[in-house]
Amino acid sequence: MNYLIGTDIGTSGTKSIVMSTEGKLISQDLQEYDLITPRPLWAEQWPDVWVDAAFRSIHNAMKKADIDPSDVKGICVSSLYGGSGIPVDAEIKPLRPCLIWMDRRAQSQEEWVKNNIDAERLYTITHNGTDPYYGYLKILWIKDNEPEIWKKTKLFLTPNSYCIYKMTGEIAIDYTSAGNIGGIFDIEKRCWSDEMLNAMNIPKSMMPNRLVESSDIVGNLTEKAAKELGLTAGTPVCAGGIDCVVATLGLGVFEPGSYAAAIGTSMCAALVHDKPIASKGLIEMPYVKDARKLSYSFGGGATAGALIKWFRNNFAELEMQEEKQNGKNAYDLLNDEAEKLSPGSDGIVILPYFMGERSPIWDTNAKGVVFGLSLTHSKAHVYRAFLEAVAYNLRQTMESTGTNLGNSILLAGGVTKSKLWKQIFADVTGYSVICPKEDVEANLGDVILAGVGTGQFTYKDIRNWQVLDDKISPNPENHELYNRYYAIYQSLYKNLKSDMAALTNINQMTVK
């Protein structure tokens, strides 16, 4: 039997899986790590932390699989959106930590672009706008604030590109990752935009000149890398792409028209399409399949699963202690209590803007808000309200597409482990929810890309894999109640927006 490896470099951990070419999951391994957050709204990571986690997770997954390394026919690596990309010198050594998607420091660079670049021209070329989320603004931040780093920078590499370089010695960037950088990529021509690069004084030479499809083979494992990974030298390594986009492929989205949400640390809810859509508030990039033809337009919360993890780490000490003692997951314990409560958490509405917010509101100053607390509320009420807040966020993103999304949506990520949370998503949005059977969406997408890229199977073959679970339908009564809470969710932000900005100004003065 032949096998493939899918590795996904995430914001808080890297997971690798070994899967047979017939779609059977053989083994998996997760390596976790922390972010560097030196200041509020700053988020970065040294790239070798990612590489080390990727190598260890592949090595461990292979050890667990207990298979002949020569039977592994391909590897594919996806990764979080590495924002600015990793600035490397002429020897491809990282010069500083990578500013990841979550980092919001490039606010003055956004203002510069707004004042100096025609907004309509920028959108016409890139189909994207201006926000500190975008990598091109983070690149400008490094240029403006770290001239010594800028002077030494040879290239900006995405996390998966850098990891693949460490595996193969070859450098390339997939279309999806290039497009997600935003304002310097021509979405119509599928290449770097000379016009925008020149306007922003970013040398084109700093962008990898080899653009490839996500299933393309970038190179083959070197002897050194193969030894560390427990694999065979010469094993092909495919390009991969941005994790949320690869996860959508893992859900079986091979054609335009499907709506899928990947909920990890953040939320990426997207429509795959081959024709322009009305909304200008979404983030657009080439899709990981047929990248020259299909596009992936997404919005969604800067924080999603990160909120639930933050709540657990700060308010669920007893549940975590019980997990250590008795083995039942702390999240399951929290869910058990939250499930006993009514929809709407008895009057609590939370705005989940804990790291500013990207699409569709695009507000760096947005703040997290817990609204409606009383002495009758418990920890379980607040926890459930956080679950509901992420669902409200998804609904808001879905509505921003201005497109008919049918009757059901695909939902992936950690949310799939919680029966309660899946039902909340269905009840809040009013759409039936379909989830994968295994929580390996991005990794499964990697496996599919590796299999297609190495000729092990075709996309048509994958349609026979049974990867999706049963449909979860919305409860009509719950949906009606959630409609009323959702209206409050929307009005809260509008009413508090100016106060959020004022609070940012106070905090900035305090930091200085």
Secondary structure, DSSP 8 states (H G I E B T S, - for coil): --EEEEEEE-SSEEEEEEEETTS-EEEEEEEE---B--STT--EE-HHHHHHHHHHHHHHHHHHHT--GGGEEEEEEEE---TT-EEE-TT--B-S-EE-TT---THHHHHHHHHHS-HHHHHHHHS----TTSHHHHHHHHHHH-HHHHHH--EEE-HHHHHHHHHHS---EEHHHHHHT-TTEETTTTEE-HHHHHHTT--GGGS-S-EE-TTSEEEE--HHHHHHHTS-TT-EEE---BHHHHHHHHTT--STT-EEEEESSSEEEEEEESS--S-SSSEEEE-SSSTTT-EEEEE--S-SHHHHHHHHHHH-HHHHHHHHHH---HHHHHHHHHTTS-TTTTT-EEEE-TT-B-TTT-BTT--EEEE---TT--HHHHHHHHHHHHHHHHHHHHHHT-S---SEEEEEEGGGG-HHHHHHHHHHH-SEEE-BSSS-HHHHHHHHHHHHHTTS--HHHHTTS--B---B---HHHHHHHHHHHHHHHHHHHHHHHHHHHHHHHHHHHH-
